[in-house]
Amino acid sequence: MNGIYKFYEAVKDIKYGWHDKDGIVYKRLSDGNFKKDYRMQEISNIKNIEYAICWEMCELERSYFQENKIPHKVIFAILKKDKHYPCHTFLVFENKNKWYWFEASWQNKKGIHEYNSLKDLLNDIKNNFYDFTKKDYNPNNIVFYEYKKPKKKISCNLFYFHCLHAKKIKQL
């Protein structure tokens, strides 16, 4: 666990922001045209920049966990609400019969959070999604998918497509 905590310390100060297809940085999702112009950054770029979104952070985290042969899952949480689909991605892992939520992106939830089960972990995310979305919602409308590494330079719409066709995590 010491290595995981050291890795967290190395990535926790990356700020939330996105890059368009021309490499221009936007510090808020509402700046620019995220849906049209976003392209996921390469892992090597994420390590050397100040800004990344949760999808990119998860790829950086996935890279660390794979390199260190630590079993993990990368999860896409999506809230289906009206015509809006707020989402968040995060990494989880199990160690000594405990589950951990590794969070380096969601500003108010940053840290490594410990749970007795994956069910408890996912329920915590469900119950705190308002803090992320700032919209009223029914926690039962949040769906979780365990997704594999996406293609390089993927766009917003293709990323959603990639995740929504991944392995759905049954409600526990």
C-alpha positions, 0 to 999 in steps of 0.5 A: 500500500505504501507505493499506492500512497506515494503514487497518489501523492504524485498525481493528486495535484493535477488540476481538472481541465481538458485538452482539445484536438489542437492541444488547447487547455480548458480549465472547465468543461463549460469552456470551449466545445467539449463534446465536439473538440475533446481528445484524450491525452496520451499517458506520457502527456498526462504525466507532464501536464497540469490539467486532465479530466477523470478519464485521463487520470484513470488511464494514468492510474491504470498504467501505474496499477498494471505496471505494478501488477496490482489487480484493479477495476476502472469504472465509469459511473453514469447518471441517466437524467433527462437528456443529460448524462453526467458521468465520472470515472474512477479506479478501485482495487481490493487489498486484504479483504478491503476495497479502495476507491482511488480518487485523484480527480473529483476535487471534494473526494480526493484520496484513497477511501477504504470500504468493507465491500465493493457494494459499500464503495459503489453506494458511497459514490451513488450517495455523493454524486450530487457533490459531483453533478450539483443536480438532484437525482435518484441514486438508483439511476446511476449505472456502473460499467467496468471498462477496458483501456480506450483507444488513443486520442478518443473523442467524448462521444466515442468514449461514452460509446466505449464505456456503455458497451463495457461490462455492466456492474450488476447492482449489488 
